[in-house]
Amino acid sequence: MLATQTSSTATLTQTCTTPNLTDATPYVDLSFGVRGKSLPIDHSYGLFSALAHWRQELHQLKSMSITAITGIPIEQGMMQLTDRSRLLIRLPVDKVPLVYPLAGKSLTIGKHKIRFGIPQMDFLQPAQRLRSHLVVIKGYQEPESFLEAAQRHLEQLGIQGNLRILTKANGAPKRKSVKVKRFTVVGFGLEITRLRDEDSLTLQRKGIGGKHKMGCGVFVPVKER
């Protein structure tokens, strides 16, 4: 297991509670239920393209992050949507009116049509353990150099915590990728633990690396089993 150390689940509910934050503009998670049959597992670029086509302002909104839609892998790079399939969009609370109207709308990703339900909304809450399924840092595609680069990103944000790359069952680093137009972007899953509350919220707001609108570098609390 690759790890490095410095000095030191958000539960989505039906109602929105006011957080104890000093941030002038708190961030929220909007979690939309998704209805449809299937999607490609690697659909993040197509999803963002469809969202930006629906509302052009989203293309320039740098403070927004989007996770990939959840589903069950089936075959040939496809996944099946279920009653639990969700799309999570994270953004400042004053930008919610830009994306809330997505409720009830249908979008087409490639040849696959999906429809969104009414979102659940929550302010970000601190958690000592956060995880991103894929972080991409330009120029760093090998585990050791990637981890060092991620460490530097944390230091630039003033965040202290323990980092580790997610691994396969055999302990090897789990390399992942996402297609963006004609290119394939490579990165790794990353978990950060022992976070202070303020650092946890900063990491959830800022993320690490690039492609945040395509599901990369978006950190969410790890649900304990």
TADAUR-V503679 format. One record per residue. N is the residue number from 1. SS is DSSP state (helix for helix, strand for strand, loop for the rest). NEAR is the number of other C-alpha atoms within 10 Angstrom. D_FIRST is the distance of its C-alpha to the first C-alpha in whole Angstrom. Layout:
n=<N/N>
ss=<SS/SS>
near=<NEAR/NEAR>
d_first=<D_FIRST/D_FIRST>
This chain:
n=<1/2/3/4/5/6/7/8/9/10/11/12/13/14/15/16/17/18/19/20/21/22/23/24/25/26/27/28/29/30/31/32/33/34/35/36/37/38/39/40/41/42/43/44/45/46/47/48/49/50/51/52/53/54/55/56/57/58/59/60/61/62/63/64/65/66/67/68/69/70/71/72/73/74/75/76/77/78/79/80/81/82/83/84/85/86/87/88/89/90/91/92/93/94/95/96/97/98/99/100/101/102/103/104/105/106/107/108/109/110/111/112/113/114/115/116/117/118/119/120/121/122/123/124/125/126/127/128/129/130/131/132/133/134/135/136/137/138/139/140/141/142/143/144/145/146/147/148/149/150/151/152/153/154/155/156/157/158/159/160/161/162/163/164/165/166/167/168/169/170/171/172/173/174/175/176/177/178/179/180/181/182/183/184/185/186/187/188/189/190/191/192/193/194/195/196/197/198/199/200/201/202/203/204/205/206/207/208/209/210/211/212/213/214/215/216/217/218/219/220/221/222/223/224/225>
ss=<loop/loop/strand/strand/strand/loop/loop/loop/loop/loop/loop/loop/loop/loop/loop/loop/loop/loop/loop/loop/loop/loop/loop/loop/loop/loop/strand/strand/strand/strand/strand/strand/strand/strand/strand/loop/loop/strand/strand/strand/loop/loop/loop/helix/helix/helix/helix/helix/helix/helix/helix/helix/helix/helix/loop/helix/helix/helix/helix/helix/loop/loop/loop/loop/strand/strand/loop/loop/loop/loop/loop/strand/strand/loop/loop/loop/loop/strand/strand/strand/loop/loop/loop/loop/loop/strand/strand/strand/strand/strand/strand/strand/helix/helix/helix/helix/helix/helix/helix/helix/loop/loop/loop/loop/loop/strand/strand/strand/strand/loop/loop/strand/strand/strand/strand/strand/loop/loop/loop/strand/strand/strand/strand/loop/loop/loop/loop/loop/loop/strand/strand/strand/strand/strand/strand/loop/strand/loop/loop/strand/loop/loop/helix/helix/helix/helix/helix/helix/helix/helix/helix/helix/helix/helix/helix/helix/helix/loop/loop/loop/loop/strand/strand/strand/strand/loop/strand/loop/loop/loop/loop/loop/strand/loop/strand/strand/strand/strand/strand/strand/loop/loop/strand/strand/strand/strand/strand/strand/strand/strand/strand/strand/strand/loop/loop/loop/helix/helix/helix/helix/helix/helix/helix/helix/helix/helix/loop/loop/loop/loop/loop/helix/helix/helix/loop/loop/loop/loop/loop/strand/strand/loop/loop/loop/loop>
near=<11/14/16/15/14/13/8/11/14/16/12/16/12/10/8/12/10/8/11/9/13/8/9/7/12/18/23/22/24/24/22/23/22/25/18/16/13/19/24/20/20/18/20/23/19/18/24/20/19/17/19/14/13/15/14/12/12/19/14/9/13/10/15/18/24/23/25/22/22/19/21/15/15/12/10/8/10/16/19/17/20/16/10/11/17/22/19/21/23/26/25/16/16/11/17/17/9/13/17/16/13/19/15/14/12/16/16/14/18/12/8/12/14/17/16/20/17/16/25/17/24/23/23/25/21/21/22/16/21/24/23/24/21/28/31/25/21/13/11/17/17/13/18/14/12/20/22/15/18/21/20/14/16/21/13/9/14/11/20/20/22/17/23/20/27/22/16/11/8/8/10/13/19/18/18/16/15/21/15/15/8/6/8/10/16/19/25/28/20/25/23/25/20/19/20/17/12/14/20/26/22/18/22/24/21/16/21/26/18/15/21/22/25/24/26/28/30/30/27/23/22/17/12/6/3>
d_first=<0/4/6/10/13/17/19/19/23/26/29/31/34/38/39/38/38/38/35/36/35/36/35/38/37/35/32/32/31/33/32/34/35/35/37/37/37/34/32/30/26/26/29/28/30/33/32/33/36/37/37/38/41/42/42/42/41/37/37/38/36/33/32/31/28/28/25/26/28/26/27/27/26/29/29/29/27/29/29/31/32/33/34/31/30/30/30/29/30/30/32/35/37/40/39/39/42/41/39/40/43/40/41/43/43/42/40/39/36/37/39/38/40/38/40/38/39/40/37/36/35/33/33/29/28/25/22/20/17/17/15/16/16/16/17/19/20/22/22/18/17/14/10/11/15/14/12/14/17/16/16/19/20/20/22/24/25/25/22/20/16/13/11/7/7/8/7/9/10/10/6/7/7/10/13/16/20/23/26/29/32/32/29/25/23/19/16/13/12/11/12/13/14/17/19/23/26/27/24/22/26/26/22/24/27/25/22/20/21/24/25/25/28/26/24/21/20/21/20/21/20/18/20/20/21>
